[in-house]
Amino acid sequence: HSHLNLLGWVTMAVYAAYYQLVPAASAMRSARAHFWLANAGLLVLTASVAMLASGFERAASGAALGSILTLASMALFTSIVFRSA
């Protein structure tokens, strides 16, 4: 539960603050890919964890996929930060 709050609120706030403060980063084509990747990962992970909490054990693969998407979006964001700095 707390991890989803950190993922859904804190990381998204960090992303938004950086893109607002560094307009050159938000103009990059990879910033748009980062937006969709981060949101897809968040949605898949959140839905899967909710299903796991409800006893639907087959949602574990969805949670793994959501985690991988989220990690990939964080790696992409890191590359955006280094390329725009």
C-alpha positions in Angstrom: 0.0 0.0 0.0 2.7 2.5 0.9 4.8 1.5 -2.0 1.9 2.3 -4.4 1.5 5.7 -2.7 5.1 6.4 -3.2 5.0 5.3 -6.8 1.7 7.0 -7.7 2.3 10.3 -5.9 5.9 10.9 -5.1 7.6 9.7 -8.2 5.0 11.3 -10.4 5.5 14.6 -8.5 9.2 14.3 -9.0 8.7 13.7 -12.7 6.3 16.7 -13.1 8.6 19.0 -11.1 11.6 18.2 -13.2 9.7 18.6 -16.5 8.3 21.9 -15.3 11.7 23.2 -14.1 13.6 22.0 -17.2 11.5 22.7 -20.3 14.2 21.3 -22.6 13.6 17.9 -21.0 9.9 18.0 -21.6 10.5 18.9 -25.3 12.4 15.7 -25.9 10.6 12.9 -27.8 11.6 10.4 -25.1 9.7 12.5 -22.5 6.4 11.5 -24.2 7.5 7.9 -24.1 8.4 8.2 -20.5 4.9 9.6 -19.7 3.1 6.7 -21.3 5.5 4.1 -19.9 5.3 5.4 -16.3 1.5 5.6 -16.4 1.1 2.1 -18.0 3.4 0.7 -15.3 1.5 2.4 -12.5 -1.9 1.3 -13.8 -0.8 -2.3 -14.3 1.0 -2.6 -11.0 -1.8 -1.0 -9.0 -4.5 -3.1 -10.5 -2.5 -6.3 -10.1 -1.6 -5.6 -6.5 -5.3 -4.9 -5.8 -6.2 -8.2 -7.4 -3.5 -10.0 -5.4 -4.9 -8.5 -2.2 -8.3 -9.8 -3.2 -6.9 -13.3 -3.4 -6.5 -13.6 -7.2 -3.1 -15.3 -7.2 -2.8 -15.2 -11.0 -2.3 -11.5 -10.9 1.3 -12.0 -9.7 2.4 -11.9 -13.3 0.7 -8.6 -13.9 2.4 -7.2 -10.8 5.7 -8.4 -12.2 5.0 -6.8 -15.6 3.9 -3.5 -13.9 7.1 -3.5 -11.9 9.2 -4.0 -15.0 7.4 -1.2 -16.8 7.8 1.1 -13.8 11.5 0.3 -13.6 12.0 0.9 -17.3 10.2 4.3 -17.0 12.6 5.2 -14.1 15.6 4.2 -16.2 14.2 6.3 -19.1 13.7 9.3 -16.8 17.3 8.9 -15.6 18.6 9.1 -19.1 16.4 12.1 -19.8 17.8 13.9 -16.8 21.4 13.2 -17.8 20.8 14.1 -21.5 19.1 17.4 -20.6 21.5 18.5 -17.8 
